[in-house]
Amino acid sequence: MASRHGKLLPLAILSALLLGMTLLALHAGDYDLGLGDLFRLTKARIMGDPVEASLKVPSIILFKVRFPRVLLAIGAGLSLGVAGAAYQACFRNPLVEPYILGVSSGAAAGAALAIVFPRLFPQGQLASFMLALLAVWASYGLATSKGETPAVALVLSGIIIGALFSAFVGVMKYLAMDSQLREITFWLMGGLYYATWGDAFVTLGAGIPILVALSLQGWKLNVLTLGDEEAKSLGLNPRRFRLLVVAAATLAAAFSVSTCGIVAWVGLMIPHAARLFLGPDHRALMVGSGILGAFYLLACDTVARTISQAEIPLGIVTSVVGAPYLVWLLRSRGRIIYGS
C-alpha cells in the first residue's frame, strides 16, 4: 500500500502537465484565444448563458474545432499509451507495441477500402475499426493450435497478417484515383484534421474504462511478467488473462487508429517513459502510461498545427520525436530493454 501511495506524487505531476498542455493547446493556433476568453466561454457553455457578440467567433473556434480536437488527442494518446504498456506486459517484451498484431495494417486496409469504394463502404471509420479487429482475430486464429496460443507464435502471426493487409493497401493504392491516393497517403500519416465531438467521446469512452480496468488488474500484470509457470503457481491462468488483456488493449488501439490514422511510436515509447517516472508496478504504470500518452500526443498535435501555416501530419511529428528518444533509450538504458 505504501508503494502505491508513493506513486501519487509522480501521477499528480503528470496530471498537472496534461492539464497545462490542454490549456496551451486550446490557446494556441492561428486565432489566438486568451485564457480569460477560454474560461468565460467555457463557463457560458456550462451555465447555458448567451455569448457576447464579440466572442461569437472565438466560441465557434473553441467548441467546433479546438475542444473536440484536444479531447480526441487526449483519448487517442491515452488509449495508445495504455495499449502499449499492456502489450509489453503480456509478451514480456519492451519492444512490442499495439500494432504488433496487425491493428494498424487492418485499419489502413479498411480506410483504403472506404476511400476507393465510398458507395460500398460509406463509413470509413467503421470500416477501419472492423478490419482492425478482423486482423487481430486472424492473427489469433493463425497462432492458436490445439487450444494453445504461444506468445511467440502470436507475434509472428501478427507480422504475417499485417503483411497481408499491407499488401491489400498496396492494391487499393494501385486502383485509386489521384485524389483518392492522396487521401490514403494522408490517412496513413495520421492526423486529427477532421476531429468531431463524436470521435472524441467514442475514443475517450473506450480508452478510459479500459485504463481503469487494466490498472485495477495491475497486480495480475505484475504476476504475468514473471512468466507463465510462475503465474500458474500463483493461481493465475496466463493464457486466459493474456487473451483478455490483449483484447482490451486491441480494442482501445483500434478505436484510436480508426479515428486518427496511424500514429507511430506512441505505444512503443510511452510505457518506457512512464517506467522512468513510476517504476515497473503496473498498478501505477497503466495510469501513468495513459496520462503521459495523452500529454505526448496532445503536445505533438499542437506542434503539428502551429509550427507552420500548412499543418504537418501528426505521424511525422511523433516519429521525429520518438525515434531519437528510442535511440537514447537503447544507448543509455539498454539493460532495461534487454533485461540484462
C-alpha positions in Angstrom: 0.0 0.0 0.0 2.8 2.4 0.8 4.3 1.7 -2.5 1.1 2.7 -4.3 0.9 5.9 -2.2 4.5 6.7 -3.2 3.3 6.9 -6.8 0.7 9.6 -6.2 3.1 12.5 -6.4 4.5 11.4 -9.9 1.0 10.8 -11.1 -0.1 14.2 -9.8 2.8 15.9 -11.6 1.9 14.1 -14.9 -1.7 15.1 -14.5 -0.7 18.7 -13.9 1.5 18.6 -17.0 -1.5 17.2 -19.0 -3.8 20.0 -17.7 -1.2 22.7 -18.6 -0.8 21.2 -22.1 -4.6 21.1 -22.6 -4.8 24.8 -21.8 -1.9 25.6 -24.1 -3.5 23.5 -26.9 -6.8 25.4 -26.5 -5.0 28.7 -26.5 -2.5 28.1 -29.4 -3.4 28.5 -33.1 -3.8 30.9 -35.9 -6.6 32.6 -34.0 -5.2 33.5 -30.6 -7.6 32.7 -27.7 -6.7 34.2 -24.4 -7.0 32.2 -21.2 -9.7 34.7 -20.0 -11.7 34.0 -23.1 -11.4 30.3 -22.6 -12.7 30.4 -19.1 -15.5 32.8 -20.0 -16.7 30.8 -23.0 -16.5 27.5 -21.1 -18.4 28.9 -18.2 -21.1 30.3 -20.5 -21.4 27.0 -22.3 -21.7 25.1 -19.0 -24.2 27.5 -17.5 -26.2 27.9 -20.7 -25.6 31.7 -20.8 -25.7 33.7 -24.1 -22.3 34.6 -25.6 -21.4 38.2 -26.2 -21.3 39.3 -29.8 -17.6 39.9 -29.7 -17.0 36.3 -28.6 -19.1 34.5 -31.1 -16.2 33.8 -33.5 -13.9 32.6 -30.6 -16.8 30.4 -29.4 -17.2 28.7 -32.7 -13.4 28.1 -33.0 -13.2 26.8 -29.4 -16.2 24.5 -29.4 -16.4 23.4 -33.1 -12.6 23.0 -33.7 -10.2 23.0 -30.8 -12.1 21.4 -28.0 -13.1 18.2 -29.9 -9.5 18.0 -31.4 -7.9 18.4 -28.0 -10.2 15.7 -26.5 -9.6 13.4 -29.4 -5.8 13.8 -29.0 -6.1 13.1 -25.3 -8.3 10.0 -25.9 -6.1 8.6 -28.6 -2.8 9.2 -26.7 -4.3 7.7 -23.6 -5.5 4.6 -25.5 -2.2 4.0 -27.3 -0.2 4.5 -24.1 -2.3 2.1 -22.1 -2.3 -0.5 -25.0 1.5 -0.3 -25.3 2.0 -0.9 -21.6 -0.5 -3.8 -21.7 1.2 -5.5 -24.8 4.6 -5.1 -23.3 3.5 -6.8 -20.1 1.6 -9.6 -21.9 4.5 -10.5 -24.2 7.2 -9.7 -21.6 9.0 -7.8 -24.4 9.6 -4.0 -24.1 9.9 -3.6 -27.8 6.3 -4.7 -28.8 3.6 -2.1 -29.5 -0.2 -2.1 -30.0 0.2 -2.5 -33.8 2.1 -5.8 -33.5 -1.0 -8.0 -34.1 -2.0 -6.1 -37.3 -4.2 -3.4 -35.9 -2.6 -0.7 -37.9 -2.5 -2.6 -41.2 -6.1 -3.8 -40.8 -7.3 -0.3 -40.0 -5.4 1.0 -43.0 -7.0 -1.6 -45.2 -10.4 -0.6 -44.0 -9.7 3.1 -44.6 -8.3 2.5 -48.0 -11.3 0.4 -48.9 -13.7 3.1 -47.8 -11.8 5.8 -49.7 -11.6 3.8 -53.0 -15.1 2.4 -52.8 -17.1 5.1 -50.9 -20.5 3.8 -52.0 -19.9 0.3 -50.8 -18.3 1.5 -47.5 -19.7 4.9 -46.6 -18.5 4.8 -43.0 -14.7 5.0 -43.3 -14.1 4.9 -39.5 -16.4 1.9 -39.1 -14.6 0.0 -41.9 -11.2 0.8 -40.3 -12.3 -0.4 -36.9 -13.9 -3.6 -38.2 -10.9 -4.6 -40.3 -8.5 -3.8 -37.4 -10.4 -6.2 -35.2 -10.5 -8.7 -38.1 -6.7 -8.6 -38.4 -6.3 -9.3 -34.7 -8.8 -12.1 -34.9 -7.0 -13.6 -37.9 -3.7 -13.3 -36.0 -5.1 -15.2 -33.0 -6.7 -17.9 -35.3 -3.4 -18.4 -37.1 -1.4 -18.6 -33.9 -3.7 -21.0 -32.0 -3.0 -24.7 -32.2 -4.6 -27.4 -30.1 -6.1 -24.9 -27.8 -2.8 -23.1 -27.1 -1.7 -19.7 -28.2 2.1 -19.2 -27.6 3.2 -15.6 -27.3 5.9 -16.1 -29.9 3.5 -17.6 -32.4 1.1 -14.8 -31.8 3.7 -12.1 -32.6 4.8 -14.0 -35.8 1.2 -14.5 -36.9 0.6 -10.7 -36.4 3.5 -9.9 -38.6 2.2 -12.3 -41.3 -1.4 -10.9 -41.2 0.0 -7.4 -41.1 2.0 -8.0 -44.2 -1.1 -9.4 -46.0 -3.2 -6.4 -45.1 -0.4 -4.1 -46.1 -0.3 -5.8 -49.5 -4.1 -5.2 -49.7 -3.5 -1.5 -49.1 -1.0 -1.5 -51.9 -3.6 -2.9 -54.2 -6.1 -0.2 -53.2 -3.4 2.4 -53.9 -2.9 0.9 -57.3 -6.7 1.1 -58.0 -7.2 4.6 -56.5 -7.5 7.8 -58.5 -5.1 10.6 -57.8 -7.3 12.4 -55.3 -8.1 9.1 -53.5 -4.4 8.2 -53.4 -3.6 11.5 -51.8 -6.3 10.9 -49.2 -5.0 7.4 -48.4 -1.5 8.8 -48.1 -2.6 11.4 -45.6 -4.6 8.9 -43.6 -1.5 6.6 -43.3 0.5 9.5 -41.9 -2.1 10.2 -39.2 -3.8 13.4 -38.2 -6.7 14.9 -36.3 -7.8 17.2 -39.2 -11.5 16.3 -39.0 -12.0 15.7 -35.3 -15.6 15.9 -34.1 -17.2 15.6 -30.7 -18.4 12.2 -31.6 -14.9 11.0 -32.4 -13.6 12.4 -29.1 -16.4 10.8 -27.0 -16.0 7.4 -28.7 -12.2 7.4 -28.2 -12.4 8.6 -24.6 -15.4 6.3 -23.9 -13.3 3.3 -24.9 -9.9 4.4 -23.5 -10.9 5.5 -20.0 -12.8 2.3 -19.0 -10.0 0.1 -20.4 -7.4 2.2 -18.5 -9.4 1.8 -15.3 -9.9 -2.0 -15.8 -6.3 -2.7 -16.6 -5.0 -0.6 -13.7 -7.2 -2.5 -11.3 -5.8 -5.7 -12.7 -2.3 -4.3 -12.5 -1.2 -6.8 -9.9 -2.1 -9.6 -12.3 0.0 -8.0 -15.0 2.9 -7.9 -12.5 2.5 -11.6 -11.9 2.2 -12.2 -15.7 5.6 -10.6 -16.3 7.2 -13.2 -14.1 6.5 -15.9 -16.7 3.7 -18.4 -17.3 4.9 -21.0 -14.9 5.2 -18.6 -12.0 1.8 -17.2 -12.9 0.2 -20.6 -12.7 1.9 -21.4 -9.4 0.3 -18.1 -8.0 -3.2 -19.2 -9.2 -3.4 -17.1 -12.4 -4.4 -18.6 -15.8 -1.9 -16.9 -18.0 -3.5 -17.8 -21.3 -7.0 -16.7 -20.4 -5.8 -13.5 -18.7 -3.4 -12.6 -21.6 -6.3 -13.1 -24.1 -8.5 -10.7 -22.1 -5.7 -8.1 -21.8 -4.8 -8.2 -25.4 -8.5 -8.0 -26.4 -8.9 -4.9 -24.3 -5.7 -3.2 -25.5 -6.5 -4.0 -29.1 -10.0 -2.5 -28.7 -8.5 0.7 -27.4 -5.9 0.8 -30.1 -8.5 0.1 -32.8 -10.7 2.9 -31.7 -7.7 5.3 -31.8 -6.4 4.2 -35.2 -9.8 4.3 -36.8 -10.3 8.0 -35.8 -6.7 9.3 -36.1 -5.0 7.2 -38.7 -1.6 5.5 -38.0 0.3 7.4 -35.3 3.7 5.8 -34.8 5.9 5.3 -31.7 3.3 6.3 -29.1 2.5 2.8 -27.9 6.2 1.8 -28.0 7.9 4.7 -26.3 5.4 6.0 -23.8 5.5 2.9 -21.5 9.3 3.3 -21.3 9.0 6.9 -20.4 6.3 6.1 -17.8 8.6 3.5 -16.2 11.3 6.2 -15.7 8.7 8.1 -13.6 6.8 5.3 -11.9 8.9 2.1 -12.0 7.6 -1.3 -13.2 4.5 -1.7 -11.0 1.6 -2.0 -13.4 -0.9 -0.7 -10.9 0.6 2.8 -11.4 2.2 2.2 -14.7 -1.0 1.8 -16.6 -2.4 5.1 -15.3 1.0 6.8 -15.9 1.2 5.5 -19.5 -2.3 6.8 -20.2 -1.7 10.2 -18.8 1.8 10.5 -20.4 0.4 9.2 -23.8 -2.3 11.8 -23.7 0.2 14.6 -22.9 2.6 13.4 -25.6 0.1 13.1 -28.4 -1.6 16.4 -27.5 1.8 18.2 -27.5 2.7 16.7 -30.9 -0.6 17.6 -32.4 -0.2 21.2 -31.1 3.2 21.4 -32.7 1.8 19.8 -35.9 -0.9 22.5 -36.4 1.1 25.6 -35.2 4.7 25.2 -36.3 3.9 26.3 -39.8 0.9 27.6 -41.8 0.5 24.2 -43.6 -0.4 21.6 -41.0 2.1 18.8 -40.7 0.8 15.2 -40.5 0.8 14.0 -36.9 2.6 10.8 -37.6 5.6 12.7 -38.9 5.9 14.7 -35.7 5.6 11.7 -33.4 8.2 9.9 -35.5 10.6 12.8 -35.5 10.4 13.0 -31.7 10.1 9.3 -31.0 13.0 7.9 -33.0 15.7 10.0 -31.2 14.2 9.1 -27.9 14.4 5.4 -28.5 18.0 5.8 -29.8 18.8 7.4 -26.4 16.9 4.7 -24.6 18.8 1.9 -26.3 22.2 3.6 -25.8 21.8 4.8 -22.2 19.3 2.2 -20.7 20.0 -0.9 -22.8 19.9 -3.1 -19.7 16.3 -2.3 -19.2 15.5 -3.1 -22.8 17.3 -6.4 -22.9 16.7 -7.4 -19.4 20.4 -7.8 -18.5 
